Amino acid sequence: VVSNLRKTLTILISLSFGLISCKSEKKYSDFNESDFYEVQGIINYANPTSDPFDSSTEKNVSFTYFLDRPNPKTGIENNLEMFEAQNGYPLIVLVHKEDENISFYGRVGILENLNEKEKEFLSKHIEKEMSKLKKKTPEYIYNALIKDSVKENKTDKK
């Protein structure tokens, strides 16, 4: 009886330490806004969560940032309530000032202060996305879409 009690107590203590030592994933709300700076990124995928009861806007999102580096970094955020998150979209990533491996989905968009490598990367990326769109879209709809789009980047002329 005593040996069974010891085994049970040992198992319970081990489980308790195991559960206490588990690190939960950090959230943006665990930090101060001033702990981060913005960099340009691209959404790799934005897939709906696997939970059938989640909203259709709740997604698991993977993104690449530091696009101007030979080996860009990848970040993942799960269960984001983001309607605008779509595969291939440019986004602004929030990167921790002291640990660039800590990153969060900021917002869909393009930074105004891109360096030349980032501009080149985004230009090629957008051209590739447009060619995919052109293949999938009937010609008359595609022509209407590009007719209404911006012809040049006005931020370059400051």
Secondary structure, 3 states (H helix, E strand, C coil): CHHHHHHHHHHHHHHHHHHHHCCCCCCHHHCCHHHEEEEEEEEEEEEECCCCCCCCCEEEEEEEECCCCCCCEEEEEEEEECCCCCCCCEEEEEEECCCCCCEEEEEECCCCCCCHHHHHHHHHHHHHHHHHHHHHCCHHHHHHHHHCCCCCCHHHHC
